[in-house]
Structure formats: C-alpha cells, structure tokens
Amino acid sequence: MKQIIIDGGKTLNGEILISGMKNAAVALIPASILCDEEVEITNVPNISDKKALINIIELLNGKVTEKDHTLYLNTSTIESKTIPENLASKLRASYYFMGALLGRKRKVEIYFPGGCNIGNRKIDFHLKGFQLLGATISMENDKYIIEANQLKGTSIHLDFPSVGATINLMLAAVKAEGTTLIQNAAKEPEISNVGELLNKMGAKISGLGTNTIKIEGVNYLHKASIKVLPDRIEAGTYLIVGALIGEHLKIKNIIKEHLEALLSKLQSAGVPMEIYDDYICISKAKNLSPINIKTLVYPGFVTDWGQPITVLLTQCNGKSILEETIYENRMAEVPFLNKMGAKIEVEGQTAWINGPTPLIGTDVEATDLRAGASLVIAGLIATGKTTIKHVEYILRGYERIVEKLTNVGASIQLIDIE
C-alpha cells in the first residue's frame, strides 16, 4: 500500500509538462485490436491503467513492446479469450474490449468492468448499440457474452452523449457491413483521437467532434501511428494548483481550446494568467471571487474538474456553488476537505462552499481518482502535514504526479507502507 505525504504551504514555480491524455490512451490501446497489422501509439502516459490494458492485450495473444512513452502493438494474432474478473475489474476502460473484440472477432467474453465508484455508470447504451448492430448478449453470473455472426450498419441514437458508448460503438461498427450513424454522439477530444487512429488504419469515419458520427464499414485495417493528445484533465488540475499557490507556474503541452470552460471560470474568479497556444503561465490570485459551476458534457465544464476545483472554491471570498450533473457520487472528497477545515454543505448533487477557510493538514483517504487529486491540492495549500491513503486511485490517472510537483517546489513524497 502506498501513501502520499505533503508538507503544505510551499509556493510553486517552474514548469510542469502535461502528459498524454488518460481518457484517450485507455481507448486507443483496446482500439489497436481492430488493426490487422501493427499499431504505434506515442505519448502514452505511464499510469497504472496502461499496465492493466497491456496485460489484457497480452492475455488475448497480442504482442506489446514498450519504449519510453511509445507502445508498439501487434494484434494480428489476437484471440477472443475470456477477460477475467481480476483484469476487467481493475479499470472502467476494460469495456472498450467489448467493441474492439466484437468488431474484430465477432465474440467477446468479459467480466463487469471496474473503475472508480463515482456513481451509477451503467453500460446499457453500449449494449443496446451492439444489439442494433446485430449482436446477441447474454450473461453468466458477472460475465457478459457478446457475439454476432454478422454485424450490419445501422442508426443508433444515444439517449445521453456518453463518451464510453460513443467510442465503443465506433469500434464495433468500423468493420460492420454497411453504414452506421451514431446520433447524439459525445464530442470529447478523446473520441476524435481514437477516430483519427482508426481513419489512419483505413477506416471511413466522418463527423468526429460533432453529434453525428458516420462510419462506413471496411474489411481490413492496416498499420498506423497515433500520438495521444495532451491530458486536459491533468492540465486543469495543475492550473488549479497554480491558481492557489503558483508564482509564474508554467503549464506546458496543452491545447487551450480543450480548457476553455475551466479558463473562463478561473478568469471570473480573478486568477492572473498568461495564455498562449501550447502553454499557460499562472499565479496565485490575491483575492478569489466566488463562482458558480455546473458540470456538463464537452465542451462544457467537465465533471472531472469538479472535485479539484472544489478546493479552489474553499479559498474564494464568499459563497460558491458547484452543481454536478453527470455522476451522483462525485463529492466523496467533501468530508475530508471539511475535516481539514473547509465549510462545504452538500445536498444531493449540489455543494455550497463558504470561503475563504484555512486548511489544516491531517490524515485523509482518496476514494476515487479525482477525489484523490483534490486532496493533493488541499494538502499543498494546507498548513502542516497531510497524509493521503489509498493513493492507488491517483496513480491510475496522473503520471509522475509526485515528481512533477516536487520539481516545482512542493514538499511531497510517495511512500510504501506495510
């Protein structure tokens, strides 16, 4: 078991380089299964979710070579084997093997996907879409069995613009016969990143970044290379850190268009920033104005930023409101922030944050990935020592977080305990 220990109150100055996007990488790796040759994926973040996905690829008889931040995946010999619970349950993104294996081998056997407990994240949209494409679905205990003699293009309307369902159905439809339309599709950048890889392989996908994606089925996908986009969630996390304790903190390797919803809120709060095409310089605001935030699907304020920015709201002068509209369990960090001295009241999926309140270091626990990130931020601005338990959640999505923060002046360490 690992813990993060932070001695708070240090001003941060220097440069933080943003890694490849977790939410893109965890979809691109399973997408490689559709290739009949070899796939190269560059700028892959070194996070625990990546390791879990590689383990599944190798279980399915694929070959993976890793060098620095590049993966070389040869799935020409892939087999449709049962993906066991001990692998599938490690991360939510294991469900992308459903669409990829269905598209490539016409059969999938996989146990329930895992991931953070942030609310009711059913995969009904995925399963309904697979059925519309011609698949049959059965269950044995906690195992899905999805198979099809033939996949045929169809029109699929998503009741909600789900990122996971959009990607999964795109993967399943790439080698289906005929044309598939995914309507009310999600627009997140990771979807375009996956679609770009598939198109480089020879797929015929149009409408990426819009709410209607069109896929014309093909029989063969050749070798291709793709670069993982910069992680906008990681960038946003460090921007929030800079807004609280930064001194000309430079956040590099960003795509500013992906950050517009967050930057708008930080500007409204009075955070001083210098915004360039691929980096942002940010400093601590002397007086933070209260702001109201409502999480939305992209290009709105992404739900993954809600927990980290809650810490910033504790330092605003007055009452701020955070309304979570995507998941019903996105505020698990609040009791720990209140334990540190915050004044946050939660009713349903809305939080009222009264500030500013000084935070005092204490023992806390990460309950999910972004809750863990919020506790890291809280520890960085708190007086005294903060010990964060269950940091495995944090390491799922933030590459070298301790090293990156140490390099800009934080007093933070990752320790192993028995």
N, C-alpha and C positions, 0 to 999 in steps of 0.2 A: 504494500500500500504506500502511496506517495502523498506528501503534503507540500503545500506552498506556504512559506513563512515570509511575511513582509514587515519591514520596519518603515512605517509610513512617514509622509511629510516631506519627502525629497523633491526638489524641483527637477524636472526632466528637460534635458537639452541635447540635441544631436539629431540623428536620422534614424528612422525606422523604415525598413524596406518591407513592403507588403508582399505576402506570399501568394501562390496560386489559390484560386477560389475553391474552398472545400466543396461547396454545393455543386460545382461543375466537375471537379475531379472524381467525385464519388459516382457520378453518372457516366463520365467518359470511360472509366475503366470497364464497367459492365458492357458499355456500348461496343467495345472492341470485339466482343464475341461475334458480332454480326459480320466482321471482316473475314473474307476467305483467304487473306494473306497475313500481313503483319502491320501493326499499328504502332506509331511512335507518339507518345504524349509527353510534352515538355512542360516545365514549370509546375511540376506536381508537388504539392505541399507534403512535407514529411510529418504526417499526422497518423494517429493510430487507426483511423478509419481506412486509410490507404492500405495498411498492412492487412486488415481484415478482408478487404476486397481481393487483394492479391492471393490470399490463402484460398478464397473461393475459386478464383480463376485456375489455380494450380490443382485444386480438387477436381475440377472439370476437365483436367488433362490439357490445359493451356500452358504455355511456356512464357515466363515473365523474366526479363532481365532488367536490372535497375542500375543506373549510373547517375550519380549526383541527383538531380531533380527530374530525370528523364526515365520513362518506362518504355520498354520495348516489349510488346505483347504479340505473341504468335498464337492465334487461336484456330489455326487451320485444322488441328486435330481435336477440337473441342468435343466433349461428350455431354449428354444430358444426364447427369447423375443427381441423386437426391442431395440437396444442400441441407445439411443437418442443422438442428436447433442451435448447437454450440457455436456455429458460424453465423447463421442467419440472424440470431438474436443480438449480435454484437453492435449492429447499426441499422438504422432505418433504411439506408440506401441499398441494403441487400435486395429489396424488392425490385430493383432495376434488372436483376437477373430474370425476373418473370418475363418482361417484354423482350429482352435480348435473346433468351433461350427459346421462347416461343417463336420469335421471328426466324431464328437460325435453325433450330432442331424440331420445332413444332411440338415440343413437350417440355414441361417444367415440373419438378417436384421440389418444393421448398417449404420450410417451416416458417411460422409467423416471423416477420421482420421485427427487429428491436429498435433501439434508439432512445432518445430522451423522453421522459414522461412529462410532456408539456400539454397533454390534453388528449381528447378523443380523435385519433388520426386514422379513421377507417380508410380502407383501400377499395371501397365499393365502386368508386369512379373508374379505377383501373380495371377491376374485374368485369364491370358492365361493358367497358370498351372492348376487352378481349373477347367477350361473348358476341358482341356485334360484328367483330372481325371473323367469327366462325369457330371460336374455341369453346370447349366444354370445360367446366370447372367442378371439381369435387373436392371433398375434404376428408381426411383421415386423422382424427384427433386434432392436432395443431398443425397439420401439414396440408398445403394446397397442392392439388394435382391439376395442372392446366395443360390441355393438349388439343390438337387440331389436325385433321387430315389435310385441310387446306385453309389458308387464310385469304379472305377476299376483302378488297377495299370497300369502305362504307362511309357513311356520315355519322360522326359521333359528336353529340353536344354534351359538354360538361356542365353539370349544374352549378359548379363552382370552379373558377380558374385555378385548378390545382397544379402546382409545378410538377410534383411527382407523377400525377396521372398524365399530364401533357407529354412528359419525356417518355414514360413507359409505353404509352400508346404509339408514339412516334417510332420507338424502337421496334415494336411489334408489327407496325404497318410497312416498314421500309421494304421488306421482301414479300409483302402480300400481293396477290394478283389484283391489278386494277388500281383505282384511285381512292384514297382515304382523305376525308376532311375532318379535322379536329376543330370544332367550333367552341367559342368561349374559352379558347386556349389561354394559358398563362403566358406572360410576356417577359419573365425574368431573364437576365443575361445568360444564366447557365443553360437555358433552353437553346438559345442561339449558338452557344459554344458547342453543345452536343450536335445540333443540326449542321453546323459548319463541318464538323468531323465527318458526319455521315455523307454530306454532299461531296467532300473531298474524296471519299471512298467510291463515289459514283452514284449515290442516292439522288433522288429527284424530289427535293423538299423546298417548298416556297412558302412565304408568309411568316417566316420567323420574326419574332418581335411584334407580331400583330395578333389579334384574337382569332384569326382563322389560319390554320396551317394546312397546307395541301401536300400530300405525299403520293407520288406516283411510284408504284412498286417496281422493283428491279430484281433480277435473279442473282447477280454477282456483285460483290463489293471488293475492290482491290485495295492495296496498301495505301496508307495515307499518314500524314503527320499533323498534329494539332498542338497548339500552345494553350494551356489553361489560363483563362483570364484572371486578372488580379482580384483578390477577395474583397468585395465591397463591405462585407460584414466585419472582417478584421480591420479594414481601414477605418470604418466608422467607430469601432471600439477604441482604437488608438487616437482618433480625433477627439473623442470624448475625454480620454485621459489628458490630452494636450489642453483641452479647454479648462481643465481643473487644476493641473499642476505643470503645464508646459511653459517653456521660455524659448520661443522661436523653435519649437519642436517641428521637425520636417518629416512629413509622412509621404514616402516616395512610392512610385509604381502604382498609381491609382488611375482610374478612369472617372473623371469628375462627373460625367453625366450619370453614372451609376449612384452617385452620392447626393444628388440634388435635393432630395427630400430631407436628408439629415442636415446638409449645409444650410438650408433655408431656416430650419429650427434653431441651429446654433447661432446664426446671424440675428434671428429675432431675440435670442437670449442675451445678445451683446458680446459674443465671443469674437476677439480680434483674429482675423485670418487673412492670409495672402494666398489666393487660389490660382494655380497655374494648370497647364494641360495635364501634367502627369505627377504633380506633387502639390502639397499644401503645407504652408508654414502656419502654425497655430500656437497661441499663447494663452495663458490663464487670464480669464476675464476678471477685472477688479470688482465689478458688480454684475451679477447674473440676474436678468429679468425673468420672472416666471413665464412658463409657456404651457400650452395645452397641446397634447399629441394624441392622434388616433392612428393606430396601426392599420395598414391597408395592403392590398396586393400591389405589386410593382406596376407603375412607378411611384406608388405611394410610400409612406414611411413603413419600412419593412419591420415585421414582427420581431425579427432577431435583434434589432437595435433597441427594442423597448426596455429590456432588462438592463443593459448597460447605461442607457440614458437616465434611468430612474435615479442612479447615483448622482448625476449632474443636477437633477431636479431637487435633490435634498439640499443643494447649495444655492438655489435661487432665492431671491428676496421676495417671498410671498407664497401663495398657493398655486401649485401647478396640478394639472390633471392629465393622467395617462389612461387612455381607453384602449384595451386590447380587443380586437375584433376577429382574430384568426383562431387562436387557441384559448381554451378555457383554463389552462393551468400554467400561465406564463408569468406568475408573480411569486414563485416559490422562494425567491431571494428576499422578499419583503420582511419576514420575521427576523432574518439575520441582520438586515440593514437596521431595523428598529432596535435590535439588540445592541447595535453599535452606536445608537443614539439618534437615528432618523425618526421622523414623525410622519409615518405613512399609514393611511387608513384605506382598506380595501373593501369594496362591496361588489360582489360579482366579478366582472372583468374590468372594473374601473378602480384606479388608485388616485387618492388625493394626497399630494405631497406638500407638507408645510416646511418652508425653509427660511433662512439657512439654519442648519443644525450641524454643529461639530460632530465628527465621528470619532469614536474611540476604538482602538484595536481590541479584538477578542477572538475567541475560537468560533469558527463558522464552518458550514458544510456546503459544498457545491452539490446541488440536486439535479442539475442538467447543465448543458454546455454554456448557454448564455447567462444563466443564473450564476454560474461559476465565474464568468467574465466580469459580471457586475460586482462580485465580491472581491475580485482582484483590484478593480478600480477603487472600491471602497477602502480596501487595505492600503492602497497607495496614497490616499488623501487623509487617512486616519492618523490620529496621534497614537504612538505606541505600536505594539506588535500585534499583527493579525495572523492567525494560523487557519489555513483553509484545508479541510479534509475532503476526501473523495475527489481529488483533482483529476482523476482519470477522465472525467467528463470534459474538463477544459482541454486536455491534451488531445481529445478527439478532433478538435477543430482549430486549434491555434498552434501553428508551427513555431517552436523555439520561443515561446512567449516569455519565459524567464530570461533567456539570453538577450532577447530584443530589448526588454525593459532594463536589464542590467546595463546594457551598452549605452543607454541614455541617462543613467544616473540613479535608477531605482535601487533600493536595498531589498532584494527579493531572492529567495533561493528555493529550489526544489529538493526535497529530501525523501529518502526511503525510510520507512519505519516498519518494524516487525509486527 
